[in-house]
Amino acid sequence: MTEHAPSVQASPAMSPTALTVAQLARLLGLAEQKVREHVADGAPVSADGMINLVHYTAWLNRRLGQRDGD
């Protein structure tokens, strides 16, 4: 008798240095539109449209710091 492991469909691994808008939104619990607005407002995005989680959160932190200083 041969046992077979259940078939599990692997999802592509997410890299925190190269996330799509949808992946980042899902990861942070934000609406995709909000992330798109951030990108339009200057959030860092690579030439291929990918977002680095660390760079994005640093950008958000600076932006919040600027608001607090107003």
NUMAR-904299 format. One record per residue: x, y, z of N, C-alpha, C, CB in turn; residue in one letter. Coordinates in pm, whole numbers, plus 50000, padded with zeros to 5 digits. Glycine has a CB too. Layout:
<nodes>
<node><n_X>X</n_X><n_Y>Y</n_Y><n_Z>Z</n_Z><ca_X>X</ca_X><ca_Y>Y</ca_Y><ca_Z>Z</ca_Z><c_X>X</c_X><c_Y>Y</c_Y><c_Z>Z</c_Z><cb_X>X</cb_X><cb_Y>Y</cb_Y><cb_Z>Z</cb_Z><type>A</type></node>
...
</nodes>
This chain:
<nodes>
<node><n_X>50085</n_X><n_Y>49883</n_Y><n_Z>50000</n_Z><ca_X>50000</ca_X><ca_Y>50000</ca_Y><ca_Z>50000</ca_Z><c_X>50090</c_X><c_Y>50124</c_Y><c_Z>50000</c_Z><cb_X>49903</cb_X><cb_Y>49999</cb_Y><cb_Z>50122</cb_Z><type>M</type></node>
<node><n_X>50063</n_X><n_Y>50212</n_Y><n_Z>49910</n_Z><ca_X>50141</ca_X><ca_Y>50334</ca_Y><ca_Z>49897</ca_Z><c_X>50059</c_X><c_Y>50451</c_Y><c_Z>49948</c_Z><cb_X>50184</cb_X><cb_Y>50357</cb_Y><cb_Z>49751</cb_Z><type>T</type></node>
<node><n_X>50121</n_X><n_Y>50528</n_Y><n_Z>50038</n_Z><ca_X>50053</ca_X><ca_Y>50647</ca_Y><ca_Z>50088</ca_Z><c_X>50100</c_X><c_Y>50768</c_Y><c_Z>50010</c_Z><cb_X>50079</cb_X><cb_Y>50667</cb_Y><cb_Z>50239</cb_Z><type>E</type></node>
<node><n_X>50009</n_X><n_Y>50854</n_Y><n_Z>49979</n_Z><ca_X>50041</ca_X><ca_Y>50977</ca_Y><ca_Z>49907</ca_Z><c_X>50006</c_X><c_Y>51096</c_Y><c_Z>49995</c_Z><cb_X>49965</cb_X><cb_Y>50985</cb_Y><cb_Z>49771</cb_Z><type>H</type></node>
<node><n_X>50096</n_X><n_Y>51188</n_Y><n_Z>49999</n_Z><ca_X>50068</ca_X><ca_Y>51312</ca_Y><ca_Z>50073</ca_Z><c_X>49962</c_X><c_Y>51389</c_Y><c_Z>49996</c_Z><cb_X>50197</cb_X><cb_Y>51398</cb_Y><cb_Z>50091</cb_Z><type>A</type></node>
<node><n_X>49876</n_X><n_Y>51459</n_Y><n_Z>50069</n_Z><ca_X>49775</ca_X><ca_Y>51539</ca_Y><ca_Z>49998</ca_Z><c_X>49842</c_X><c_Y>51641</c_Y><c_Z>49908</c_Z><cb_X>49681</cb_X><cb_Y>51609</cb_Y><cb_Z>50099</cb_Z><type>P</type></node>
<node><n_X>49780</n_X><n_Y>51664</n_Y><n_Z>49797</n_Z><ca_X>49834</ca_X><ca_Y>51761</ca_Y><ca_Z>49702</ca_Z><c_X>49811</c_X><c_Y>51901</c_Y><c_Z>49755</c_Z><cb_X>49770</cb_X><cb_Y>51743</cb_Y><cb_Z>49562</cb_Z><type>S</type></node>
<node><n_X>49919</n_X><n_Y>51975</n_Y><n_Z>49770</n_Z><ca_X>49911</ca_X><ca_Y>52113</ca_Y><ca_Z>49819</ca_Z><c_X>49965</c_X><c_Y>52202</c_Y><c_Z>49708</c_Z><cb_X>49990</cb_X><cb_Y>52133</cb_Y><cb_Z>49953</cb_Z><type>V</type></node>
<node><n_X>49886</n_X><n_Y>52296</n_Y><n_Z>49670</n_Z><ca_X>49930</ca_X><ca_Y>52388</ca_Y><ca_Z>49567</ca_Z><c_X>50013</c_X><c_Y>52498</c_Y><c_Z>49631</c_Z><cb_X>49809</cb_X><cb_Y>52447</cb_Y><cb_Z>49490</cb_Z><type>Q</type></node>
<node><n_X>50137</n_X><n_Y>52506</n_Y><n_Z>49592</n_Z><ca_X>50227</ca_X><ca_Y>52606</ca_Y><ca_Z>49650</ca_Z><c_X>50198</c_X><c_Y>52742</c_Y><c_Z>49592</c_Z><cb_X>50373</cb_X><cb_Y>52568</cb_Y><cb_Z>49626</cb_Z><type>A</type></node>
<node><n_X>50195</n_X><n_Y>52841</n_Y><n_Z>49680</n_Z><ca_X>50180</ca_X><ca_Y>52979</ca_Y><ca_Z>49633</ca_Z><c_X>50319</c_X><c_Y>53036</c_Y><c_Z>49619</c_Z><cb_X>50091</cb_X><cb_Y>53065</cb_Y><cb_Z>49730</cb_Z><type>S</type></node>
<node><n_X>50337</n_X><n_Y>53126</n_Y><n_Z>49525</n_Z><ca_X>50470</ca_X><ca_Y>53184</ca_Y><ca_Z>49510</ca_Z><c_X>50510</c_X><c_Y>53258</c_Y><c_Z>49636</c_Z><cb_X>50474</cb_X><cb_Y>53279</cb_Y><cb_Z>49388</cb_Z><type>P</type></node>
<node><n_X>50634</n_X><n_Y>53241</n_Y><n_Z>49675</n_Z><ca_X>50684</ca_X><ca_Y>53308</ca_Y><ca_Z>49795</ca_Z><c_X>50689</c_X><c_Y>53459</c_Y><c_Z>49773</c_Z><cb_X>50825</cb_X><cb_Y>53255</cb_Y><cb_Z>49832</cb_Z><type>A</type></node>
<node><n_X>50650</n_X><n_Y>53530</n_Y><n_Z>49877</n_Z><ca_X>50657</ca_X><ca_Y>53675</ca_Y><ca_Z>49869</ca_Z><c_X>50791</c_X><c_Y>53720</c_Y><c_Z>49922</c_Z><cb_X>50541</cb_X><cb_Y>53742</cb_Y><cb_Z>49948</cb_Z><type>M</type></node>
<node><n_X>50851</n_X><n_Y>53812</n_Y><n_Z>49853</n_Z><ca_X>50976</ca_X><ca_Y>53871</ca_Y><ca_Z>49899</ca_Z><c_X>50944</c_X><c_Y>54008</c_Y><c_Z>49955</c_Z><cb_X>51081</cb_X><cb_Y>53879</cb_Y><cb_Z>49783</cb_Z><type>S</type></node>
<node><n_X>50985</n_X><n_Y>54038</n_Y><n_Z>50077</n_Z><ca_X>50956</ca_X><ca_Y>54170</ca_Y><ca_Z>50134</ca_Z><c_X>51026</c_X><c_Y>54283</c_Y><c_Z>50060</c_Z><cb_X>50997</cb_X><cb_Y>54173</cb_Y><cb_Z>50279</cb_Z><type>P</type></node>
<node><n_X>51119</n_X><n_Y>54249</n_Y><n_Z>49973</n_Z><ca_X>51189</ca_X><ca_Y>54352</ca_Y><ca_Z>49897</ca_Z><c_X>51128</c_X><c_Y>54373</c_Y><c_Z>49759</c_Z><cb_X>51335</cb_X><cb_Y>54316</cb_Y><cb_Z>49882</cb_Z><type>T</type></node>
<node><n_X>51028</n_X><n_Y>54294</n_Y><n_Z>49723</n_Z><ca_X>50966</ca_X><ca_Y>54306</ca_Y><ca_Z>49591</ca_Z><c_X>50821</c_X><c_Y>54261</c_Y><c_Z>49597</c_Z><cb_X>51044</cb_X><cb_Y>54225</cb_Y><cb_Z>49486</cb_Z><type>A</type></node>
<node><n_X>50736</n_X><n_Y>54351</n_Y><n_Z>49644</n_Z><ca_X>50593</ca_X><ca_Y>54321</ca_Y><ca_Z>49657</ca_Z><c_X>50512</c_X><c_Y>54399</c_Y><c_Z>49555</c_Z><cb_X>50544</cb_X><cb_Y>54353</cb_Y><cb_Z>49799</cb_Z><type>L</type></node>
<node><n_X>50406</n_X><n_Y>54338</n_Y><n_Z>49508</n_Z><ca_X>50313</ca_X><ca_Y>54411</ca_Y><ca_Z>49423</ca_Z><c_X>50224</c_X><c_Y>54497</c_Y><c_Z>49512</c_Z><cb_X>50226</cb_X><cb_Y>54312</cb_Y><cb_Z>49335</cb_Z><type>T</type></node>
<node><n_X>50152</n_X><n_Y>54588</n_Y><n_Z>49452</n_Z><ca_X>50058</ca_X><ca_Y>54670</ca_Y><ca_Z>49528</ca_Z><c_X>49959</c_X><c_Y>54581</c_Y><c_Z>49601</c_Z><cb_X>49983</cb_X><cb_Y>54769</cb_Y><cb_Z>49435</cb_Z><type>V</type></node>
<node><n_X>49906</n_X><n_Y>54480</n_Y><n_Z>49532</n_Z><ca_X>49808</ca_X><ca_Y>54390</ca_Y><ca_Z>49594</ca_Z><c_X>49868</c_X><c_Y>54313</c_Y><c_Z>49710</c_Z><cb_X>49754</cb_X><cb_Y>54293</cb_Y><cb_Z>49490</cb_Z><type>A</type></node>
<node><n_X>49990</n_X><n_Y>54262</n_Y><n_Z>49695</n_Z><ca_X>50054</ca_X><ca_Y>54189</ca_Y><ca_Z>49803</ca_Z><c_X>50078</c_X><c_Y>54278</c_Y><c_Z>49924</c_Z><cb_X>50187</cb_X><cb_Y>54129</cb_Y><cb_Z>49755</cb_Z><type>Q</type></node>
<node><n_X>50128</n_X><n_Y>54399</n_Y><n_Z>49900</n_Z><ca_X>50155</ca_X><ca_Y>54491</ca_Y><ca_Z>50009</ca_Z><c_X>50027</c_X><c_Y>54529</c_Y><c_Z>50082</c_Z><cb_X>50226</cb_X><cb_Y>54617</cb_Y><cb_Z>49957</cb_Z><type>L</type></node>
<node><n_X>49924</n_X><n_Y>54558</n_Y><n_Z>50007</n_Z><ca_X>49795</ca_X><ca_Y>54594</ca_Y><ca_Z>50067</ca_Z><c_X>49742</c_X><c_Y>54480</c_Y><c_Z>50153</c_Z><cb_X>49692</cb_X><cb_Y>54629</cb_Y><cb_Z>49958</cb_Z><type>A</type></node>
<node><n_X>49748</n_X><n_Y>54359</n_Y><n_Z>50102</n_Z><ca_X>49701</ca_X><ca_Y>54242</ca_Y><ca_Z>50176</ca_Z><c_X>49785</c_X><c_Y>54222</c_Y><c_Z>50302</c_Z><cb_X>49705</cb_X><cb_Y>54116</cb_Y><cb_Z>50087</cb_Z><type>R</type></node>
<node><n_X>49916</n_X><n_Y>54234</n_Y><n_Z>50289</n_Z><ca_X>50007</ca_X><ca_Y>54215</ca_Y><ca_Z>50402</ca_Z><c_X>49981</c_X><c_Y>54315</c_Y><c_Z>50514</c_Z><cb_X>50151</cb_X><cb_Y>54227</cb_Y><cb_Z>50355</cb_Z><type>L</type></node>
<node><n_X>49954</n_X><n_Y>54441</n_Y><n_Z>50477</n_Z><ca_X>49934</ca_X><ca_Y>54547</ca_Y><ca_Z>50576</ca_Z><c_X>49788</c_X><c_Y>54570</c_Y><c_Z>50613</c_Z><cb_X>49993</cb_X><cb_Y>54674</cb_Y><cb_Z>50526</cb_Z><type>L</type></node>
<node><n_X>49697</n_X><n_Y>54500</n_Y><n_Z>50547</n_Z><ca_X>49556</ca_X><ca_Y>54517</ca_Y><ca_Z>50576</ca_Z><c_X>49501</c_X><c_Y>54650</c_Y><c_Z>50526</c_Z><cb_X>49532</cb_X><cb_Y>54506</cb_Y><cb_Z>50724</cb_Z><type>G</type></node>
<node><n_X>49557</n_X><n_Y>54698</n_Y><n_Z>50415</n_Z><ca_X>49513</ca_X><ca_Y>54824</ca_Y><ca_Z>50355</ca_Z><c_X>49436</c_X><c_Y>54796</c_Y><c_Z>50227</c_Z><cb_X>49634</cb_X><cb_Y>54916</cb_Y><cb_Z>50326</cb_Z><type>L</type></node>
<node><n_X>49357</n_X><n_Y>54891</n_Y><n_Z>50187</n_Z><ca_X>49292</ca_X><ca_Y>54881</ca_Y><ca_Z>50056</ca_Z><c_X>49397</c_X><c_Y>54907</c_Y><c_Z>49948</c_Z><cb_X>49172</cb_X><cb_Y>54983</cb_Y><cb_Z>50044</cb_Z><type>A</type></node>
<node><n_X>49388</n_X><n_Y>54833</n_Y><n_Z>49838</n_Z><ca_X>49483</ca_X><ca_Y>54853</ca_Y><ca_Z>49729</ca_Z><c_X>49482</c_X><c_Y>54998</c_Y><c_Z>49683</c_Z><cb_X>49450</cb_X><cb_Y>54761</cb_Y><cb_Z>49611</cb_Z><type>E</type></node>
<node><n_X>49367</n_X><n_Y>55060</n_Y><n_Z>49681</n_Z><ca_X>49357</ca_X><ca_Y>55200</ca_Y><ca_Z>49637</ca_Z><c_X>49441</c_X><c_Y>55291</c_Y><c_Z>49725</c_Z><cb_X>49211</cb_X><cb_Y>55246</cb_Y><cb_Z>49638</cb_Z><type>Q</type></node>
<node><n_X>49446</n_X><n_Y>55264</n_Y><n_Z>49856</n_Z><ca_X>49526</ca_X><ca_Y>55345</ca_Y><ca_Z>49948</ca_Z><c_X>49674</c_X><c_Y>55333</c_Y><c_Z>49914</c_Z><cb_X>49500</cb_X><cb_Y>55303</cb_Y><cb_Z>50095</cb_Z><type>K</type></node>
<node><n_X>49720</n_X><n_Y>55213</n_Y><n_Z>49885</n_Z><ca_X>49860</ca_X><ca_Y>55193</ca_Y><ca_Z>49847</ca_Z><c_X>49888</c_X><c_Y>55266</c_Y><c_Z>49715</c_Z><cb_X>49894</cb_X><cb_Y>55041</cb_Y><cb_Z>49834</cb_Z><type>V</type></node>
<node><n_X>49795</n_X><n_Y>55257</n_Y><n_Z>49621</n_Z><ca_X>49812</ca_X><ca_Y>55329</ca_Y><ca_Z>49493</ca_Z><c_X>49820</c_X><c_Y>55480</c_Y><c_Z>49516</c_Z><cb_X>49695</cb_X><cb_Y>55295</cb_Y><cb_Z>49396</cb_Z><type>R</type></node>
<node><n_X>49740</n_X><n_Y>55531</n_Y><n_Z>49609</n_Z><ca_X>49746</ca_X><ca_Y>55674</ca_Y><ca_Z>49642</ca_Z><c_X>49882</c_X><c_Y>55709</c_Y><c_Z>49702</c_Z><cb_X>49632</cb_X><cb_Y>55712</cb_Y><cb_Z>49742</cb_Z><type>E</type></node>
<node><n_X>49933</n_X><n_Y>55624</n_Y><n_Z>49787</n_Z><ca_X>50066</ca_X><ca_Y>55647</ca_Y><ca_Z>49845</ca_Z><c_X>50173</c_X><c_Y>55650</c_Y><c_Z>49736</c_Z><cb_X>50099</cb_X><cb_Y>55538</cb_Y><cb_Z>49948</cb_Z><type>H</type></node>
<node><n_X>50163</n_X><n_Y>55559</n_Y><n_Z>49642</n_Z><ca_X>50259</ca_X><ca_Y>55556</ca_Y><ca_Z>49530</ca_Z><c_X>50248</c_X><c_Y>55687</c_Y><c_Z>49451</c_Z><cb_X>50233</cb_X><cb_Y>55433</cb_Y><cb_Z>49437</cb_Z><type>V</type></node>
<node><n_X>50127</n_X><n_Y>55731</n_Y><n_Z>49425</n_Z><ca_X>50107</ca_X><ca_Y>55857</ca_Y><ca_Z>49353</ca_Z><c_X>50162</c_X><c_Y>55975</c_Y><c_Z>49432</c_Z><cb_X>49958</cb_X><cb_Y>55877</cb_Y><cb_Z>49323</cb_Z><type>A</type></node>
<node><n_X>50161</n_X><n_Y>55964</n_Y><n_Z>49565</n_Z><ca_X>50212</ca_X><ca_Y>56071</ca_Y><ca_Z>49652</ca_Z><c_X>50363</c_X><c_Y>56064</c_Y><c_Z>49674</c_Z><cb_X>50143</cb_X><cb_Y>56066</cb_Y><cb_Z>49786</cb_Z><type>D</type></node>
<node><n_X>50428</n_X><n_Y>55963</n_Y><n_Z>49614</n_Z><ca_X>50573</ca_X><ca_Y>55956</ca_Y><ca_Z>49622</ca_Z><c_X>50632</c_X><c_Y>55839</c_Y><c_Z>49696</c_Z><cb_X>50621</cb_X><cb_Y>56076</cb_Y><cb_Z>49683</cb_Z><type>G</type></node>
<node><n_X>50550</n_X><n_Y>55742</n_Y><n_Z>49737</n_Z><ca_X>50606</ca_X><ca_Y>55623</ca_Y><ca_Z>49802</ca_Z><c_X>50703</c_X><c_Y>55556</c_Y><c_Z>49705</c_Z><cb_X>50492</cb_X><cb_Y>55523</cb_Y><cb_Z>49845</cb_Z><type>A</type></node>
<node><n_X>50815</n_X><n_Y>55505</n_Y><n_Z>49757</n_Z><ca_X>50917</ca_X><ca_Y>55448</ca_Y><ca_Z>49669</ca_Z><c_X>50872</c_X><c_Y>55319</c_Y><c_Z>49601</c_Z><cb_X>51043</cb_X><cb_Y>55422</cb_Y><cb_Z>49748</cb_Z><type>P</type></node>
<node><n_X>50894</n_X><n_Y>55315</n_Y><n_Z>49471</n_Z><ca_X>50861</ca_X><ca_Y>55199</ca_Y><ca_Z>49389</ca_Z><c_X>50978</c_X><c_Y>55178</c_Y><c_Z>49294</c_Z><cb_X>50726</cb_X><cb_Y>55220</cb_Y><cb_Z>49310</cb_Z><type>V</type></node>
<node><n_X>51014</n_X><n_Y>55052</n_Y><n_Z>49272</n_Z><ca_X>51125</ca_X><ca_Y>55023</ca_Y><ca_Z>49180</ca_Z><c_X>51079</c_X><c_Y>55044</c_Y><c_Z>49035</c_Z><cb_X>51176</cb_X><cb_Y>54878</cb_Y><cb_Z>49200</cb_Z><type>S</type></node>
<node><n_X>51174</n_X><n_Y>55038</n_Y><n_Z>48945</n_Z><ca_X>51145</ca_X><ca_Y>55060</ca_Y><ca_Z>48803</ca_Z><c_X>51045</c_X><c_Y>54959</c_Y><c_Z>48748</c_Z><cb_X>51274</cb_X><cb_Y>55053</cb_Y><cb_Z>48722</cb_Z><type>A</type></node>
<node><n_X>51043</n_X><n_Y>54840</n_Y><n_Z>48807</n_Z><ca_X>50949</ca_X><ca_Y>54738</ca_Y><ca_Z>48759</ca_Z><c_X>50816</c_X><c_Y>54740</c_Y><c_Z>48835</c_Z><cb_X>51012</cb_X><cb_Y>54601</cb_Y><cb_Z>48771</cb_Z><type>D</type></node>
<node><n_X>50796</n_X><n_Y>54843</n_Y><n_Z>48919</n_Z><ca_X>50669</ca_X><ca_Y>54859</ca_Y><ca_Z>48988</ca_Z><c_X>50657</c_X><c_Y>54784</c_Y><c_Z>49119</c_Z><cb_X>50561</cb_X><cb_Y>54817</cb_Y><cb_Z>48901</cb_Z><type>G</type></node>
<node><n_X>50765</n_X><n_Y>54723</n_Y><n_Z>49164</n_Z><ca_X>50762</ca_X><ca_Y>54648</ca_Y><ca_Z>49288</ca_Z><c_X>50794</c_X><c_Y>54741</c_Y><c_Z>49406</c_Z><cb_X>50863</cb_X><cb_Y>54530</cb_Y><cb_Z>49283</cb_Z><type>M</type></node>
<node><n_X>50743</n_X><n_Y>54704</n_Y><n_Z>49523</n_Z><ca_X>50759</ca_X><ca_Y>54787</ca_Y><ca_Z>49641</ca_Z><c_X>50838</c_X><c_Y>54709</c_Y><c_Z>49747</c_Z><cb_X>50620</cb_X><cb_Y>54832</cb_Y><cb_Z>49696</cb_Z><type>I</type></node>
<node><n_X>50937</n_X><n_Y>54775</n_Y><n_Z>49804</n_Z><ca_X>51017</ca_X><ca_Y>54718</ca_Y><ca_Z>49912</ca_Z><c_X>50946</c_X><c_Y>54754</c_Y><c_Z>50043</c_Z><cb_X>51166</cb_X><cb_Y>54772</cb_Y><cb_Z>49910</cb_Z><type>N</type></node>
<node><n_X>50911</n_X><n_Y>54654</n_Y><n_Z>50121</n_Z><ca_X>50836</ca_X><ca_Y>54677</ca_Y><ca_Z>50245</ca_Z><c_X>50909</c_X><c_Y>54772</c_Y><c_Z>50340</c_Z><cb_X>50810</cb_X><cb_Y>54545</cb_Y><cb_Z>50315</cb_Z><type>L</type></node>
<node><n_X>51039</n_X><n_Y>54755</n_Y><n_Z>50356</n_Z><ca_X>51115</ca_X><ca_Y>54840</ca_Y><ca_Z>50447</ca_Z><c_X>51118</c_X><c_Y>54984</c_Y><c_Z>50398</c_Z><cb_X>51259</cb_X><cb_Y>54786</cb_Y><cb_Z>50463</cb_Z><type>V</type></node>
<node><n_X>51141</n_X><n_Y>55003</n_Y><n_Z>50269</n_Z><ca_X>51144</ca_X><ca_Y>55139</ca_Y><ca_Z>50213</ca_Z><c_X>51006</c_X><c_Y>55205</c_Y><c_Z>50223</c_Z><cb_X>51190</cb_X><cb_Y>55135</cb_Y><cb_Z>50064</cb_Z><type>H</type></node>
<node><n_X>50901</n_X><n_Y>55127</n_Y><n_Z>50198</n_Z><ca_X>50765</ca_X><ca_Y>55180</ca_Y><ca_Z>50206</ca_Z><c_X>50731</c_X><c_Y>55223</c_Y><c_Z>50348</c_Z><cb_X>50664</cb_X><cb_Y>55074</cb_Y><cb_Z>50158</cb_Z><type>Y</type></node>
<node><n_X>50762</n_X><n_Y>55138</n_Y><n_Z>50447</n_Z><ca_X>50729</ca_X><ca_Y>55173</ca_Y><ca_Z>50584</ca_Z><c_X>50814</c_X><c_Y>55291</c_Y><c_Z>50633</c_Z><cb_X>50749</cb_X><cb_Y>55053</cb_Y><cb_Z>50676</cb_Z><type>T</type></node>
<node><n_X>50939</n_X><n_Y>55301</n_Y><n_Z>50587</n_Z><ca_X>51022</ca_X><ca_Y>55417</ca_Y><ca_Z>50623</ca_Z><c_X>50961</c_X><c_Y>55544</c_Y><c_Z>50564</c_Z><cb_X>51169</cb_X><cb_Y>55399</cb_Y><cb_Z>50572</cb_Z><type>A</type></node>
<node><n_X>50913</n_X><n_Y>55535</n_Y><n_Z>50441</n_Z><ca_X>50848</ca_X><ca_Y>55649</ca_Y><ca_Z>50376</ca_Z><c_X>50723</c_X><c_Y>55691</c_Y><c_Z>50455</c_Z><cb_X>50810</cb_X><cb_Y>55615</cb_Y><cb_Z>50229</cb_Z><type>W</type></node>
<node><n_X>50643</n_X><n_Y>55593</n_Y><n_Z>50496</n_Z><ca_X>50524</ca_X><ca_Y>55623</ca_Y><ca_Z>50576</ca_Z><c_X>50562</c_X><c_Y>55689</c_Y><c_Z>50708</c_Z><cb_X>50443</cb_X><cb_Y>55496</cb_Y><cb_Z>50602</cb_Z><type>L</type></node>
<node><n_X>50665</n_X><n_Y>55637</n_Y><n_Z>50771</n_Z><ca_X>50710</ca_X><ca_Y>55693</ca_Y><ca_Z>50898</ca_Z><c_X>50754</c_X><c_Y>55838</c_Y><c_Z>50883</c_Z><cb_X>50824</cb_X><cb_Y>55609</cb_Y><cb_Z>50956</cb_Z><type>N</type></node>
<node><n_X>50832</n_X><n_Y>55868</n_Y><n_Z>50778</n_Z><ca_X>50874</ca_X><ca_Y>56007</ca_Y><ca_Z>50753</ca_Z><c_X>50753</c_X><c_Y>56095</c_Y><c_Z>50728</c_Z><cb_X>50970</cb_X><cb_Y>56014</cb_Y><cb_Z>50632</cb_Z><type>R</type></node>
<node><n_X>50658</n_X><n_Y>56044</n_Y><n_Z>50652</n_Z><ca_X>50539</ca_X><ca_Y>56120</ca_Y><ca_Z>50620</ca_Z><c_X>50459</c_X><c_Y>56152</c_Y><c_Z>50746</c_Z><cb_X>50451</cb_X><cb_Y>56043</cb_Y><cb_Z>50520</cb_Z><type>R</type></node>
<node><n_X>50446</n_X><n_Y>56055</n_Y><n_Z>50835</n_Z><ca_X>50375</ca_X><ca_Y>56077</ca_Y><ca_Z>50961</ca_Z><c_X>50452</c_X><c_Y>56176</c_Y><c_Z>51048</c_Z><cb_X>50354</cb_X><cb_Y>55944</cb_Y><cb_Z>51036</cb_Z><type>L</type></node>
<node><n_X>50584</n_X><n_Y>56168</n_Y><n_Z>51047</n_Z><ca_X>50666</ca_X><ca_Y>56262</ca_Y><ca_Z>51123</ca_Z><c_X>50650</c_X><c_Y>56404</c_Y><c_Z>51074</c_Z><cb_X>50812</cb_X><cb_Y>56223</cb_Y><cb_Z>51116</cb_Z><type>G</type></node>
<node><n_X>50635</n_X><n_Y>56420</n_Y><n_Z>50943</n_Z><ca_X>50614</ca_X><ca_Y>56554</ca_Y><ca_Z>50886</ca_Z><c_X>50479</c_X><c_Y>56609</c_Y><c_Z>50930</c_Z><cb_X>50624</cb_X><cb_Y>56550</cb_Y><cb_Z>50732</cb_Z><type>Q</type></node>
<node><n_X>50381</n_X><n_Y>56524</n_Y><n_Z>50938</n_Z><ca_X>50247</ca_X><ca_Y>56567</ca_Y><ca_Z>50983</ca_Z><c_X>50250</c_X><c_Y>56613</c_Y><c_Z>51129</c_Z><cb_X>50144</cb_X><cb_Y>56452</cb_Y><cb_Z>50967</cb_Z><type>R</type></node>
<node><n_X>50325</n_X><n_Y>56538</n_Y><n_Z>51211</n_Z><ca_X>50333</ca_X><ca_Y>56572</ca_Y><ca_Z>51353</ca_Z><c_X>50406</c_X><c_Y>56704</c_Y><c_Z>51374</c_Z><cb_X>50403</cb_X><cb_Y>56460</cb_Y><cb_Z>51431</cb_Z><type>D</type></node>
<node><n_X>50498</n_X><n_Y>56737</n_Y><n_Z>51283</n_Z><ca_X>50575</ca_X><ca_Y>56860</ca_Y><ca_Z>51296</ca_Z><c_X>50500</c_X><c_Y>56983</c_Y><c_Z>51248</c_Z><cb_X>50703</cb_X><cb_Y>56847</cb_Y><cb_Z>51221</cb_Z><type>G</type></node>
<node><n_X>50389</n_X><n_Y>56964</n_Y><n_Z>51182</n_Z><ca_X>50310</ca_X><ca_Y>57078</ca_Y><ca_Z>51129</ca_Z><c_X>50235</c_X><c_Y>57150</c_Y><c_Z>51238</c_Z><cb_X>50211</cb_X><cb_Y>57031</cb_Y><cb_Z>51023</cb_Z><type>D</type></node>
</nodes>
